[in-house]
Amino acid sequence: MGGAQLNCGPDYHNDWRMSVPLSLDEEARLYTTNAEREKYESLATLYGIVVALDYLERAYVRDSVTAAECVVIFRFIGNALRVGR
């Protein structure tokens, strides 16, 4: 092994950092068109709903929320989703 180096493809050292000026104060754009913006907003809303339902399920399993309260919350979320169509 003494001193031999393995050739694992191109030499990827940190040169890419020097060629791309980055500012940590700038916003990172996720979209370039209105359709993409709407897609990301819809995905964010859907993710929020999934997280909320996950917390509701955990609360129900721990008996922090009754079945009747769950039904009310599920109906509220269902109605909100129908209005958003």
Secondary structure, DSSP 8 states (H G I E B T S, - for coil): -TT-----SS---THHHHHS---TTS-----SSHHHHHHHHHHHHHHHHHHHHHHHHHHHHTTSS-HHHHHHHHHHHHHHHHHT-
